[in-house]
């Protein structure tokens, strides 16, 4: 299994809105904690170390732009 990087969300704008709503009224620390919990929940759902390593690398490379 490989990391899917092509658009794959059925409704990306709705997800983005839900993500922003989840962060509304949170302190910076609480927002960071929410992000960390979300990452761990999604990583658990994915389950594949190979895919997770690819995702980490892709995210890190994207932060160097």
CHARMM internal coordinates of N, CA and C (Angstrom, degrees):
IC EDIT
DIST 1 N 1 CA 1.4526
DIST 1 CA 1 C 1.5265
ANGL 1 N 1 CA 1 C 107.99
DIST 1 C 2 N 1.3358
ANGL 1 CA 1 C 2 N 116.12
DIHE 1 N 1 CA 1 C 2 N 138.30
DIST 2 N 2 CA 1.4542
ANGL 1 C 2 N 2 CA 121.04
DIHE 1 CA 1 C 2 N 2 CA 177.50
DIST 2 CA 2 C 1.5198
ANGL 2 N 2 CA 2 C 110.30
DIHE 1 C 2 N 2 CA 2 C -121.36
DIST 2 C 3 N 1.3048
ANGL 2 CA 2 C 3 N 115.10
DIHE 2 N 2 CA 2 C 3 N 159.97
DIST 3 N 3 CA 1.4548
ANGL 2 C 3 N 3 CA 122.35
DIHE 2 CA 2 C 3 N 3 CA 178.96
DIST 3 CA 3 C 1.5251
ANGL 3 N 3 CA 3 C 110.21
DIHE 2 C 3 N 3 CA 3 C -63.45
DIST 3 C 4 N 1.3173
ANGL 3 CA 3 C 4 N 116.74
DIHE 3 N 3 CA 3 C 4 N 129.79
DIST 4 N 4 CA 1.4590
ANGL 3 C 4 N 4 CA 122.16
DIHE 3 CA 3 C 4 N 4 CA 175.87
DIST 4 CA 4 C 1.5259
ANGL 4 N 4 CA 4 C 107.53
DIHE 3 C 4 N 4 CA 4 C -86.56
DIST 4 C 5 N 1.3349
ANGL 4 CA 4 C 5 N 116.78
DIHE 4 N 4 CA 4 C 5 N 116.98
DIST 5 N 5 CA 1.4613
ANGL 4 C 5 N 5 CA 120.12
DIHE 4 CA 4 C 5 N 5 CA 179.85
DIST 5 CA 5 C 1.5279
ANGL 5 N 5 CA 5 C 112.13
DIHE 4 C 5 N 5 CA 5 C -111.65
DIST 5 C 6 N 1.3236
ANGL 5 CA 5 C 6 N 117.22
DIHE 5 N 5 CA 5 C 6 N -10.33
DIST 6 N 6 CA 1.4610
ANGL 5 C 6 N 6 CA 120.57
DIHE 5 CA 5 C 6 N 6 CA 175.20
DIST 6 CA 6 C 1.5306
ANGL 6 N 6 CA 6 C 108.45
DIHE 5 C 6 N 6 CA 6 C -73.69
DIST 6 C 7 N 1.3323
ANGL 6 CA 6 C 7 N 117.68
DIHE 6 N 6 CA 6 C 7 N 150.84
DIST 7 N 7 CA 1.4694
ANGL 6 C 7 N 7 CA 119.83
DIHE 6 CA 6 C 7 N 7 CA 178.41
DIST 7 CA 7 C 1.5304
ANGL 7 N 7 CA 7 C 110.86
DIHE 6 C 7 N 7 CA 7 C -50.43
DIST 7 C 8 N 1.3338
ANGL 7 CA 7 C 8 N 116.31
DIHE 7 N 7 CA 7 C 8 N 130.29
DIST 8 N 8 CA 1.4572
ANGL 7 C 8 N 8 CA 120.64
DIHE 7 CA 7 C 8 N 8 CA -172.97
DIST 8 CA 8 C 1.5292
ANGL 8 N 8 CA 8 C 112.69
DIHE 7 C 8 N 8 CA 8 C -139.54
DIST 8 C 9 N 1.3167
ANGL 8 CA 8 C 9 N 117.87
DIHE 8 N 8 CA 8 C 9 N -1.95
DIST 9 N 9 CA 1.4631
ANGL 8 C 9 N 9 CA 120.63
DIHE 8 CA 8 C 9 N 9 CA 179.16
DIST 9 CA 9 C 1.5243
ANGL 9 N 9 CA 9 C 109.19
DIHE 8 C 9 N 9 CA 9 C -85.44
DIST 9 C 10 N 1.3305
ANGL 9 CA 9 C 10 N 116.23
DIHE 9 N 9 CA 9 C 10 N 135.25
DIST 10 N 10 CA 1.4586
ANGL 9 C 10 N 10 CA 119.22
DIHE 9 CA 9 C 10 N 10 CA 179.93
DIST 10 CA 10 C 1.5268
ANGL 10 N 10 CA 10 C 111.47
DIHE 9 C 10 N 10 CA 10 C -71.01
DIST 10 C 11 N 1.3203
ANGL 10 CA 10 C 11 N 117.01
DIHE 10 N 10 CA 10 C 11 N -28.18
DIST 11 N 11 CA 1.4581
ANGL 10 C 11 N 11 CA 121.00
DIHE 10 CA 10 C 11 N 11 CA -179.41
DIST 11 CA 11 C 1.5286
ANGL 11 N 11 CA 11 C 109.35
DIHE 10 C 11 N 11 CA 11 C -146.18
DIST 11 C 12 N 1.3370
ANGL 11 CA 11 C 12 N 117.24
DIHE 11 N 11 CA 11 C 12 N 75.30
DIST 12 N 12 CA 1.4677
ANGL 11 C 12 N 12 CA 119.84
DIHE 11 CA 11 C 12 N 12 CA -174.72
DIST 12 CA 12 C 1.5252
ANGL 12 N 12 CA 12 C 114.03
DIHE 11 C 12 N 12 CA 12 C -60.79
DIST 12 C 13 N 1.3299
ANGL 12 CA 12 C 13 N 117.78
DIHE 12 N 12 CA 12 C 13 N -35.14
DIST 13 N 13 CA 1.4653
ANGL 12 C 13 N 13 CA 119.56
DIHE 12 CA 12 C 13 N 13 CA 179.59
DIST 13 CA 13 C 1.5221
ANGL 13 N 13 CA 13 C 111.26
DIHE 12 C 13 N 13 CA 13 C -65.86
DIST 13 C 14 N 1.3231
ANGL 13 CA 13 C 14 N 116.97
DIHE 13 N 13 CA 13 C 14 N -38.15
DIST 14 N 14 CA 1.4661
ANGL 13 C 14 N 14 CA 120.24
DIHE 13 CA 13 C 14 N 14 CA 177.61
DIST 14 CA 14 C 1.5249
ANGL 14 N 14 CA 14 C 111.07
DIHE 13 C 14 N 14 CA 14 C -65.93
DIST 14 C 15 N 1.3469
ANGL 14 CA 14 C 15 N 116.49
DIHE 14 N 14 CA 14 C 15 N -40.36
DIST 15 N 15 CA 1.4637
ANGL 14 C 15 N 15 CA 118.82
DIHE 14 CA 14 C 15 N 15 CA 177.90
DIST 15 CA 15 C 1.5278
ANGL 15 N 15 CA 15 C 110.26
DIHE 14 C 15 N 15 CA 15 C -64.41
DIST 15 C 16 N 1.3365
ANGL 15 CA 15 C 16 N 116.82
DIHE 15 N 15 CA 15 C 16 N -44.60
DIST 16 N 16 CA 1.4657
ANGL 15 C 16 N 16 CA 120.12
DIHE 15 CA 15 C 16 N 16 CA -179.98
DIST 16 CA 16 C 1.5281
ANGL 16 N 16 CA 16 C 110.11
DIHE 15 C 16 N 16 CA 16 C -59.38
DIST 16 C 17 N 1.3210
ANGL 16 CA 16 C 17 N 117.18
DIHE 16 N 16 CA 16 C 17 N -43.20
DIST 17 N 17 CA 1.4624
ANGL 16 C 17 N 17 CA 120.87
DIHE 16 CA 16 C 17 N 17 CA 178.44
DIST 17 CA 17 C 1.5274
ANGL 17 N 17 CA 17 C 111.04
DIHE 16 C 17 N 17 CA 17 C -61.29
DIST 17 C 18 N 1.3333
ANGL 17 CA 17 C 18 N 117.11
DIHE 17 N 17 CA 17 C 18 N -42.61
DIST 18 N 18 CA 1.4648
ANGL 17 C 18 N 18 CA 120.71
DIHE 17 CA 17 C 18 N 18 CA 178.51
DIST 18 CA 18 C 1.5238
ANGL 18 N 18 CA 18 C 111.22
DIHE 17 C 18 N 18 CA 18 C -64.82
DIST 18 C 19 N 1.3288
ANGL 18 CA 18 C 19 N 116.65
DIHE 18 N 18 CA 18 C 19 N -38.54
DIST 19 N 19 CA 1.4678
ANGL 18 C 19 N 19 CA 120.88
DIHE 18 CA 18 C 19 N 19 CA 178.35
DIST 19 CA 19 C 1.5264
ANGL 19 N 19 CA 19 C 111.10
DIHE 18 C 19 N 19 CA 19 C -64.30
DIST 19 C 20 N 1.3208
ANGL 19 CA 19 C 20 N 116.20
DIHE 19 N 19 CA 19 C 20 N -46.02
DIST 20 N 20 CA 1.4687
ANGL 19 C 20 N 20 CA 120.15
DIHE 19 CA 19 C 20 N 20 CA 177.67
DIST 20 CA 20 C 1.5240
ANGL 20 N 20 CA 20 C 110.42
DIHE 19 C 20 N 20 CA 20 C -62.28
DIST 20 C 21 N 1.3210
ANGL 20 CA 20 C 21 N 116.83
DIHE 20 N 20 CA 20 C 21 N -42.15
DIST 21 N 21 CA 1.4647
ANGL 20 C 21 N 21 CA 121.21
DIHE 20 CA 20 C 21 N 21 CA 178.96
DIST 21 CA 21 C 1.5347
ANGL 21 N 21 CA 21 C 111.10
DIHE 20 C 21 N 21 CA 21 C -61.77
DIST 21 C 22 N 1.3265
ANGL 21 CA 21 C 22 N 117.11
DIHE 21 N 21 CA 21 C 22 N -38.93
DIST 22 N 22 CA 1.4689
ANGL 21 C 22 N 22 CA 120.86
DIHE 21 CA 21 C 22 N 22 CA 179.60
DIST 22 CA 22 C 1.5262
ANGL 22 N 22 CA 22 C 111.39
DIHE 21 C 22 N 22 CA 22 C -63.18
DIST 22 C 23 N 1.3294
ANGL 22 CA 22 C 23 N 117.27
DIHE 22 N 22 CA 22 C 23 N -28.19
DIST 23 N 23 CA 1.4660
ANGL 22 C 23 N 23 CA 121.76
DIHE 22 CA 22 C 23 N 23 CA -178.94
DIST 23 CA 23 C 1.5304
ANGL 23 N 23 CA 23 C 112.95
DIHE 22 C 23 N 23 CA 23 C -90.16
DIST 23 C 24 N 1.3240
ANGL 23 CA 23 C 24 N 116.58
DIHE 23 N 23 CA 23 C 24 N -12.49
DIST 24 N 24 CA 1.4665
ANGL 23 C 24 N 24 CA 120.46
DIHE 23 CA 23 C 24 N 24 CA -175.99
DIST 24 CA 24 C 1.5153
ANGL 24 N 24 CA 24 C 111.02
DIHE 23 C 24 N 24 CA 24 C -57.76
DIST 24 C 25 N 1.3097
ANGL 24 CA 24 C 25 N 115.14
DIHE 24 N 24 CA 24 C 25 N 134.07
DIST 25 N 25 CA 1.4734
ANGL 24 C 25 N 25 CA 123.96
DIHE 24 CA 24 C 25 N 25 CA 176.43
DIST 25 CA 25 C 1.5241
ANGL 25 N 25 CA 25 C 114.23
DIHE 24 C 25 N 25 CA 25 C 68.77
DIST 25 C 26 N 1.3330
ANGL 25 CA 25 C 26 N 118.33
DIHE 25 N 25 CA 25 C 26 N 13.04
DIST 26 N 26 CA 1.4636
ANGL 25 C 26 N 26 CA 120.20
DIHE 25 CA 25 C 26 N 26 CA 176.36
DIST 26 CA 26 C 1.5255
ANGL 26 N 26 CA 26 C 109.77
DIHE 25 C 26 N 26 CA 26 C -92.60
DIST 26 C 27 N 1.3115
ANGL 26 CA 26 C 27 N 115.67
DIHE 26 N 26 CA 26 C 27 N 147.97
DIST 27 N 27 CA 1.4603
ANGL 26 C 27 N 27 CA 119.72
DIHE 26 CA 26 C 27 N 27 CA 171.83
DIST 27 CA 27 C 1.5231
ANGL 27 N 27 CA 27 C 107.90
DIHE 26 C 27 N 27 CA 27 C -68.51
DIST 27 C 28 N 1.3005
ANGL 27 CA 27 C 28 N 116.66
DIHE 27 N 27 CA 27 C 28 N 167.48
DIST 28 N 28 CA 1.4598
ANGL 27 C 28 N 28 CA 121.30
DIHE 27 CA 27 C 28 N 28 CA 178.38
DIST 28 CA 28 C 1.5344
ANGL 28 N 28 CA 28 C 110.42
DIHE 27 C 28 N 28 CA 28 C -58.95
DIST 28 C 29 N 1.3236
ANGL 28 CA 28 C 29 N 116.94
DIHE 28 N 28 CA 28 C 29 N -44.36
DIST 29 N 29 CA 1.4740
ANGL 28 C 29 N 29 CA 120.60
DIHE 28 CA 28 C 29 N 29 CA 179.36
DIST 29 CA 29 C 1.5235
ANGL 29 N 29 CA 29 C 111.61
DIHE 28 C 29 N 29 CA 29 C -63.84
DIST 29 C 30 N 1.3332
ANGL 29 CA 29 C 30 N 117.05
DIHE 29 N 29 CA 29 C 30 N -42.35
DIST 30 N 30 CA 1.4633
ANGL 29 C 30 N 30 CA 120.28
DIHE 29 CA 29 C 30 N 30 CA 179.16
DIST 30 CA 30 C 1.5275
ANGL 30 N 30 CA 30 C 110.70
DIHE 29 C 30 N 30 CA 30 C -66.75
DIST 30 C 31 N 1.3212
ANGL 30 CA 30 C 31 N 117.20
DIHE 30 N 30 CA 30 C 31 N -36.16
DIST 31 N 31 CA 1.4601
ANGL 30 C 31 N 31 CA 121.60
DIHE 30 CA 30 C 31 N 31 CA 177.51
DIST 31 CA 31 C 1.5279
ANGL 31 N 31 CA 31 C 110.95
DIHE 30 C 31 N 31 CA 31 C -64.70
DIST 31 C 32 N 1.3207
ANGL 31 CA 31 C 32 N 116.51
DIHE 31 N 31 CA 31 C 32 N -42.96
DIST 32 N 32 CA 1.4690
ANGL 31 C 32 N 32 CA 120.70
DIHE 31 CA 31 C 32 N 32 CA 176.90
DIST 32 CA 32 C 1.5363
ANGL 32 N 32 CA 32 C 110.58
DIHE 31 C 32 N 32 CA 32 C -63.63
DIST 32 C 33 N 1.3217
ANGL 32 CA 32 C 33 N 116.62
DIHE 32 N 32 CA 32 C 33 N -39.35
DIST 33 N 33 CA 1.4676
ANGL 32 C 33 N 33 CA 120.61
DIHE 32 CA 32 C 33 N 33 CA 178.79
DIST 33 CA 33 C 1.5226
ANGL 33 N 33 CA 33 C 110.75
DIHE 32 C 33 N 33 CA 33 C -65.61
DIST 33 C 34 N 1.3286
ANGL 33 CA 33 C 34 N 116.90
DIHE 33 N 33 CA 33 C 34 N -40.78
DIST 34 N 34 CA 1.4641
ANGL 33 C 34 N 34 CA 120.33
DIHE 33 CA 33 C 34 N 34 CA 176.76
DIST 34 CA 34 C 1.5238
ANGL 34 N 34 CA 34 C 109.91
DIHE 33 C 34 N 34 CA 34 C -60.29
DIST 34 C 35 N 1.3416
ANGL 34 CA 34 C 35 N 117.23
DIHE 34 N 34 CA 34 C 35 N -45.86
DIST 35 N 35 CA 1.4691
ANGL 34 C 35 N 35 CA 120.86
DIHE 34 CA 34 C 35 N 35 CA 178.57
DIST 35 CA 35 C 1.5213
ANGL 35 N 35 CA 35 C 111.41
DIHE 34 C 35 N 35 CA 35 C -59.19
DIST 35 C 36 N 1.3212
ANGL 35 CA 35 C 36 N 116.58
DIHE 35 N 35 CA 35 C 36 N -43.37
DIST 36 N 36 CA 1.4676
ANGL 35 C 36 N 36 CA 120.16
DIHE 35 CA 35 C 36 N 36 CA -179.45
DIST 36 CA 36 C 1.5303
ANGL 36 N 36 CA 36 C 110.82
DIHE 35 C 36 N 36 CA 36 C -63.58
DIST 36 C 37 N 1.3359
ANGL 36 CA 36 C 37 N 116.88
DIHE 36 N 36 CA 36 C 37 N -44.20
DIST 37 N 37 CA 1.4675
ANGL 36 C 37 N 37 CA 119.79
DIHE 36 CA 36 C 37 N 37 CA 178.96
DIST 37 CA 37 C 1.5228
ANGL 37 N 37 CA 37 C 111.10
DIHE 36 C 37 N 37 CA 37 C -64.18
DIST 37 C 38 N 1.3313
ANGL 37 CA 37 C 38 N 116.80
DIHE 37 N 37 CA 37 C 38 N -39.80
DIST 38 N 38 CA 1.4595
ANGL 37 C 38 N 38 CA 121.08
DIHE 37 CA 37 C 38 N 38 CA 178.75
DIST 38 CA 38 C 1.5257
ANGL 38 N 38 CA 38 C 110.82
DIHE 37 C 38 N 38 CA 38 C -63.00
DIST 38 C 39 N 1.3331
ANGL 38 CA 38 C 39 N 116.86
DIHE 38 N 38 CA 38 C 39 N -44.69
DIST 39 N 39 CA 1.4683
ANGL 38 C 39 N 39 CA 120.94
DIHE 38 CA 38 C 39 N 39 CA 178.33
DIST 39 CA 39 C 1.5265
ANGL 39 N 39 CA 39 C 110.21
DIHE 38 C 39 N 39 CA 39 C -59.68
DIST 39 C 40 N 1.3191
ANGL 39 CA 39 C 40 N 117.48
DIHE 39 N 39 CA 39 C 40 N -45.11
DIST 40 N 40 CA 1.4647
ANGL 39 C 40 N 40 CA 120.23
DIHE 39 CA 39 C 40 N 40 CA -178.92
DIST 40 CA 40 C 1.5260
ANGL 40 N 40 CA 40 C 112.15
DIHE 39 C 40 N 40 CA 40 C -67.12
DIST 40 C 41 N 1.3212
ANGL 40 CA 40 C 41 N 117.32
DIHE 40 N 40 CA 40 C 41 N -38.42
DIST 41 N 41 CA 1.4648
ANGL 40 C 41 N 41 CA 120.21
DIHE 40 CA 40 C 41 N 41 CA 176.74
DIST 41 CA 41 C 1.5264
ANGL 41 N 41 CA 41 C 111.19
DIHE 40 C 41 N 41 CA 41 C -63.51
DIST 41 C 42 N 1.3354
ANGL 41 CA 41 C 42 N 116.49
DIHE 41 N 41 CA 41 C 42 N -45.40
DIST 42 N 42 CA 1.4652
ANGL 41 C 42 N 42 CA 119.96
DIHE 41 CA 41 C 42 N 42 CA 179.84
DIST 42 CA 42 C 1.5226
ANGL 42 N 42 CA 42 C 111.64
DIHE 41 C 42 N 42 CA 42 C -68.89
DIST 42 C 43 N 1.3304
ANGL 42 CA 42 C 43 N 117.55
DIHE 42 N 42 CA 42 C 43 N -36.53
DIST 43 N 43 CA 1.4673
ANGL 42 C 43 N 43 CA 120.73
DIHE 42 CA 42 C 43 N 43 CA 176.61
DIST 43 CA 43 C 1.5268
ANGL 43 N 43 CA 43 C 110.10
DIHE 42 C 43 N 43 CA 43 C -62.57
DIST 43 C 44 N 1.3176
ANGL 43 CA 43 C 44 N 116.64
DIHE 43 N 43 CA 43 C 44 N -41.86
DIST 44 N 44 CA 1.4548
ANGL 43 C 44 N 44 CA 120.54
DIHE 43 CA 43 C 44 N 44 CA 177.53
DIST 44 CA 44 C 1.5309
ANGL 44 N 44 CA 44 C 110.65
DIHE 43 C 44 N 44 CA 44 C -62.71
DIST 44 C 45 N 1.3123
ANGL 44 CA 44 C 45 N 116.00
DIHE 44 N 44 CA 44 C 45 N -39.94
DIST 45 N 45 CA 1.4582
ANGL 44 C 45 N 45 CA 120.61
DIHE 44 CA 44 C 45 N 45 CA 179.38
DIST 45 CA 45 C 1.5295
ANGL 45 N 45 CA 45 C 110.82
DIHE 44 C 45 N 45 CA 45 C -64.78
DIST 45 C 46 N 1.3254
ANGL 45 CA 45 C 46 N 117.12
DIHE 45 N 45 CA 45 C 46 N -41.57
DIST 46 N 46 CA 1.4711
ANGL 45 C 46 N 46 CA 121.61
DIHE 45 CA 45 C 46 N 46 CA 178.97
DIST 46 CA 46 C 1.5190
ANGL 46 N 46 CA 46 C 109.76
DIHE 45 C 46 N 46 CA 46 C -67.18
DIST 46 C 47 N 1.3311
ANGL 46 CA 46 C 47 N 116.06
DIHE 46 N 46 CA 46 C 47 N -50.69
DIST 47 N 47 CA 1.4542
ANGL 46 C 47 N 47 CA 120.99
DIHE 46 CA 46 C 47 N 47 CA 173.44
DIST 47 CA 47 C 1.5217
ANGL 47 N 47 CA 47 C 117.10
DIHE 46 C 47 N 47 CA 47 C 78.82
DIST 47 C 48 N 1.3009
ANGL 47 CA 47 C 48 N 119.21
DIHE 47 N 47 CA 47 C 48 N -27.47
DIST 48 N 48 CA 1.4626
ANGL 47 C 48 N 48 CA 122.69
DIHE 47 CA 47 C 48 N 48 CA -175.46
DIST 48 CA 48 C 1.5275
ANGL 48 N 48 CA 48 C 110.98
DIHE 47 C 48 N 48 CA 48 C -85.84
DIST 48 C 49 N 1.3393
ANGL 48 CA 48 C 49 N 116.32
DIHE 48 N 48 CA 48 C 49 N 119.03
DIST 49 N 49 CA 1.4620
ANGL 48 C 49 N 49 CA 120.51
DIHE 48 CA 48 C 49 N 49 CA 177.87
DIST 49 CA 49 C 1.5267
ANGL 49 N 49 CA 49 C 111.01
DIHE 48 C 49 N 49 CA 49 C -60.15
DIST 49 C 50 N 1.3317
ANGL 49 CA 49 C 50 N 116.81
DIHE 49 N 49 CA 49 C 50 N -37.71
DIST 50 N 50 CA 1.4673
ANGL 49 C 50 N 50 CA 121.19
DIHE 49 CA 49 C 50 N 50 CA 179.81
DIST 50 CA 50 C 1.5317
ANGL 50 N 50 CA 50 C 110.77
DIHE 49 C 50 N 50 CA 50 C -60.49
DIST 50 C 51 N 1.3095
ANGL 50 CA 50 C 51 N 116.99
DIHE 50 N 50 CA 50 C 51 N -47.90
DIST 51 N 51 CA 1.4628
ANGL 50 C 51 N 51 CA 121.53
DIHE 50 CA 50 C 51 N 51 CA -179.55
DIST 51 CA 51 C 1.5331
ANGL 51 N 51 CA 51 C 110.12
DIHE 50 C 51 N 51 CA 51 C -66.44
DIST 51 C 52 N 1.3102
ANGL 51 CA 51 C 52 N 116.63
DIHE 51 N 51 CA 51 C 52 N -41.19
DIST 52 N 52 CA 1.4625
ANGL 51 C 52 N 52 CA 119.73
DIHE 51 CA 51 C 52 N 52 CA -179.73
DIST 52 CA 52 C 1.5281
ANGL 52 N 52 CA 52 C 111.24
DIHE 51 C 52 N 52 CA 52 C -64.77
DIST 52 C 53 N 1.3353
ANGL 52 CA 52 C 53 N 117.40
DIHE 52 N 52 CA 52 C 53 N -39.00
DIST 53 N 53 CA 1.4680
ANGL 52 C 53 N 53 CA 119.69
DIHE 52 CA 52 C 53 N 53 CA 176.75
DIST 53 CA 53 C 1.5293
ANGL 53 N 53 CA 53 C 110.90
DIHE 52 C 53 N 53 CA 53 C -64.75
DIST 53 C 54 N 1.3323
ANGL 53 CA 53 C 54 N 116.46
DIHE 53 N 53 CA 53 C 54 N -40.50
DIST 54 N 54 CA 1.4655
ANGL 53 C 54 N 54 CA 119.83
DIHE 53 CA 53 C 54 N 54 CA 176.74
DIST 54 CA 54 C 1.5278
ANGL 54 N 54 CA 54 C 110.39
DIHE 53 C 54 N 54 CA 54 C -61.46
DIST 54 C 55 N 1.3236
ANGL 54 CA 54 C 55 N 116.88
DIHE 54 N 54 CA 54 C 55 N -42.08
DIST 55 N 55 CA 1.4623
ANGL 54 C 55 N 55 CA 121.27
DIHE 54 CA 54 C 55 N 55 CA 179.85
DIST 55 CA 55 C 1.5234
ANGL 55 N 55 CA 55 C 111.25
DIHE 54 C 55 N 55 CA 55 C -64.40
DIST 55 C 56 N 1.3227
ANGL 55 CA 55 C 56 N 116.83
DIHE 55 N 55 CA 55 C 56 N -42.61
DIST 56 N 56 CA 1.4639
ANGL 55 C 56 N 56 CA 120.23
DIHE 55 CA 55 C 56 N 56 CA 177.93
DIST 56 CA 56 C 1.5250
ANGL 56 N 56 CA 56 C 111.12
DIHE 55 C 56 N 56 CA 56 C -61.21
DIST 56 C 57 N 1.3291
ANGL 56 CA 56 C 57 N 116.27
DIHE 56 N 56 CA 56 C 57 N -44.41
DIST 57 N 57 CA 1.4560
ANGL 56 C 57 N 57 CA 120.45
DIHE 56 CA 56 C 57 N 57 CA 179.50
DIST 57 CA 57 C 1.5281
ANGL 57 N 57 CA 57 C 111.09
DIHE 56 C 57 N 57 CA 57 C -64.28
DIST 57 C 58 N 1.3192
ANGL 57 CA 57 C 58 N 117.08
DIHE 57 N 57 CA 57 C 58 N -44.74
DIST 58 N 58 CA 1.4656
ANGL 57 C 58 N 58 CA 120.86
DIHE 57 CA 57 C 58 N 58 CA 179.82
DIST 58 CA 58 C 1.5296
ANGL 58 N 58 CA 58 C 111.04
DIHE 57 C 58 N 58 CA 58 C -62.77
DIST 58 C 59 N 1.3265
ANGL 58 CA 58 C 59 N 116.83
DIHE 58 N 58 CA 58 C 59 N -40.96
DIST 59 N 59 CA 1.4664
ANGL 58 C 59 N 59 CA 120.56
DIHE 58 CA 58 C 59 N 59 CA 179.45
DIST 59 CA 59 C 1.5202
ANGL 59 N 59 CA 59 C 110.43
DIHE 58 C 59 N 59 CA 59 C -67.21
DIST 59 C 60 N 1.3158
ANGL 59 CA 59 C 60 N 116.64
DIHE 59 N 59 CA 59 C 60 N -40.58
DIST 60 N 60 CA 1.4762
ANGL 59 C 60 N 60 CA 120.06
DIHE 59 CA 59 C 60 N 60 CA 178.92
DIST 60 CA 60 C 1.5213
ANGL 60 N 60 CA 60 C 110.87
DIHE 59 C 60 N 60 CA 60 C -65.31
DIST 60 C 61 N 1.3138
ANGL 60 CA 60 C 61 N 117.67
DIHE 60 N 60 CA 60 C 61 N -43.39
DIST 61 N 61 CA 1.4650
ANGL 60 C 61 N 61 CA 120.98
DIHE 60 CA 60 C 61 N 61 CA 178.65
DIST 61 CA 61 C 1.5187
ANGL 61 N 61 CA 61 C 110.75
DIHE 60 C 61 N 61 CA 61 C -64.04
DIST 61 C 62 N 1.3156
ANGL 61 CA 61 C 62 N 117.78
DIHE 61 N 61 CA 61 C 62 N -36.33
DIST 62 N 62 CA 1.4560
ANGL 61 C 62 N 62 CA 121.58
DIHE 61 CA 61 C 62 N 62 CA 177.50
DIST 62 CA 62 C 1.5160
ANGL 62 N 62 CA 62 C 112.71
DIHE 61 C 62 N 62 CA 62 C -66.64
DIST 62 C 63 N 1.3211
ANGL 62 CA 62 C 63 N 117.24
DIHE 62 N 62 CA 62 C 63 N -26.63
DIST 63 N 63 CA 1.4663
ANGL 62 C 63 N 63 CA 120.31
DIHE 62 CA 62 C 63 N 63 CA -179.69
DIST 63 CA 63 C 1.5277
ANGL 63 N 63 CA 63 C 111.94
DIHE 62 C 63 N 63 CA 63 C -79.54
DIST 63 C 64 N 1.3265
ANGL 63 CA 63 C 64 N 117.09
DIHE 63 N 63 CA 63 C 64 N -10.52
DIST 64 N 64 CA 1.4642
ANGL 63 C 64 N 64 CA 120.75
DIHE 63 CA 63 C 64 N 64 CA -179.41
DIST 64 CA 64 C 1.5240
ANGL 64 N 64 CA 64 C 112.19
DIHE 63 C 64 N 64 CA 64 C -95.49
DIST 64 C 65 N 1.3160
ANGL 64 CA 64 C 65 N 116.81
DIHE 64 N 64 CA 64 C 65 N 7.19
DIST 65 N 65 CA 1.4692
ANGL 64 C 65 N 65 CA 120.35
DIHE 64 CA 64 C 65 N 65 CA -178.18
DIST 65 CA 65 C 1.5101
ANGL 65 N 65 CA 65 C 111.42
DIHE 64 C 65 N 65 CA 65 C -72.75
END
COOR INIT
IC SEED 1 N 1 CA 1 C
IC BUILD
